[in-house]
Amino acid sequence: MLLAPSPAALVPLVGTTDFDAELNRLLDSLDAEQLNGIEIACVRRLSARYATKLVSVLRSRTREMMAARETDSRWPVIAVSFDTWEWDNGWFWCEYSAELRHLDGTVSTVDLAFDDVSELLADLAYTDHPIKGDTLTVDLLTGDITQ
């Protein structure tokens, strides 16, 4: 059970020079289980933020690709999938061979290595920790992301 101080306790301090000191004092008062609970909650929040941004960016980018006729179908893209690839510092989502699933069932393999997509996929890999063989699927209709 997380017995951390209420976030409301920090609101009057946000934006002040005392914020860091008070936050450190509060964190120092917690035991390992409470700190672990806070870490898990923070990672979940980060992941949700990255996921929301990724859905928005992919909806926009796939519309641009459709308009530029860079896909194998004229039907709307309903989902985007990313496989993994390994770097020296771990496994990440591979934006260079993304698969776009169109409403008519066609699958277009495209390069989505653009700053916004690449950065968000790297951020998600930090929070989701993909491994070899994982697939990240972004449903552009519902906004759901599955791994």
C-alpha positions in Angstrom: 0.0 0.0 0.0 1.4 3.4 -1.0 1.5 5.8 1.9 3.1 8.6 0.1 2.1 12.2 0.9 -0.7 13.6 -1.2 0.4 15.3 -4.4 -1.7 18.3 -3.2 0.9 18.8 -0.5 3.4 19.8 -3.2 1.1 22.2 -5.2 1.9 25.3 -3.2 5.7 24.6 -3.7 5.6 24.1 -7.5 7.6 26.8 -9.2 9.4 27.8 -6.0 13.0 27.3 -5.0 11.9 25.2 -2.2 10.2 22.6 -4.4 13.3 20.4 -4.9 14.2 20.5 -1.2 10.6 19.6 -0.1 10.3 16.9 -2.7 13.7 15.4 -1.5 12.5 15.6 2.1 9.3 13.8 1.2 11.0 11.1 -0.8 13.6 10.6 2.0 10.7 9.9 4.4 9.5 6.9 2.3 10.5 3.3 2.6 11.6 1.1 -0.3 8.1 -0.3 -1.0 6.7 3.2 -1.2 9.5 4.5 -3.4 8.9 1.5 -5.7 5.2 2.3 -5.9 6.0 5.9 -6.9 8.4 4.7 -9.5 5.9 2.3 -11.0 3.2 5.0 -11.0 5.6 7.5 -12.7 6.6 5.0 -15.4 3.0 4.2 -16.1 2.1 7.9 -16.5 5.1 8.5 -18.8 4.2 5.5 -20.9 0.5 6.7 -21.2 1.7 10.2 -22.2 4.1 8.8 -24.9 1.4 6.4 -26.2 -1.2 9.2 -26.5 1.3 11.4 -28.4 2.3 8.5 -30.6 -1.3 7.8 -31.7 -1.8 11.4 -32.6 1.5 11.6 -34.5 0.8 8.4 -36.4 -2.7 9.4 -37.4 -1.3 12.6 -38.9 1.8 11.0 -40.5 -0.2 8.2 -42.1 -2.7 10.7 -43.6 0.3 12.6 -45.0 1.7 9.4 -46.5 -1.7 8.6 -48.0 -2.0 12.0 -49.6 1.6 11.7 -51.0 0.7 8.2 -52.4 3.5 6.6 -50.4 1.5 3.5 -49.5 0.3 0.4 -51.3 -3.4 1.1 -50.9 -5.6 4.1 -51.2 -7.7 2.9 -48.3 -7.3 4.5 -44.9 -4.7 3.2 -42.5 -6.3 1.6 -39.4 -3.2 0.2 -37.6 0.5 0.5 -37.5 2.9 -2.2 -36.2 6.5 -2.0 -35.2 8.9 -4.9 -34.7 12.0 -4.7 -32.5 15.7 -4.3 -33.3 18.7 -4.4 -31.1 21.2 -1.6 -30.3 24.2 -1.6 -28.1 22.0 -0.4 -25.2 19.0 -2.7 -25.6 16.0 -3.5 -27.8 13.9 -0.7 -29.4 11.0 -0.3 -31.7 12.0 -0.3 -35.3 10.5 2.6 -37.2 12.3 1.8 -40.5 10.1 -1.1 -41.4 6.7 -0.2 -40.0 3.7 -2.1 -41.3 0.6 0.0 -42.1 -2.6 -2.1 -42.1 -5.2 -0.5 -44.4 -9.0 -0.8 -44.1 -9.0 -3.1 -47.2 -6.6 -5.5 -45.6 -3.5 -4.4 -47.6 -0.3 -4.1 -45.6 2.2 -1.4 -46.6 5.8 -1.6 -45.2 7.1 2.0 -44.8 9.9 4.0 -43.3 8.5 6.1 -40.4 11.9 7.3 -39.3 10.9 10.9 -38.7 11.9 12.9 -35.6 8.6 12.8 -33.8 7.9 9.1 -34.5 11.5 8.1 -33.7 11.6 10.0 -30.5 8.3 8.7 -29.2 9.2 5.1 -30.1 12.5 5.5 -28.2 10.6 7.0 -25.2 8.1 4.1 -25.3 10.9 1.5 -25.4 12.3 3.1 -22.3 9.1 2.6 -20.4 7.9 -0.7 -22.0 11.2 -2.5 -22.3 10.6 -4.5 -25.5 12.6 -7.7 -26.2 13.5 -9.6 -29.3 10.3 -10.7 -31.2 7.9 -8.2 -29.6 5.5 -6.2 -31.8 4.0 -2.9 -30.9 0.6 -2.3 -32.6 -1.1 1.0 -32.6 -4.8 0.9 -33.5 -5.5 4.2 -35.1 -9.3 3.7 -34.9 -9.5 3.1 -31.1 -6.2 4.6 -30.0 -5.3 1.4 -28.3 -1.6 0.3 -28.1 -0.7 -3.3 -27.5 2.6 -5.0 -27.1 
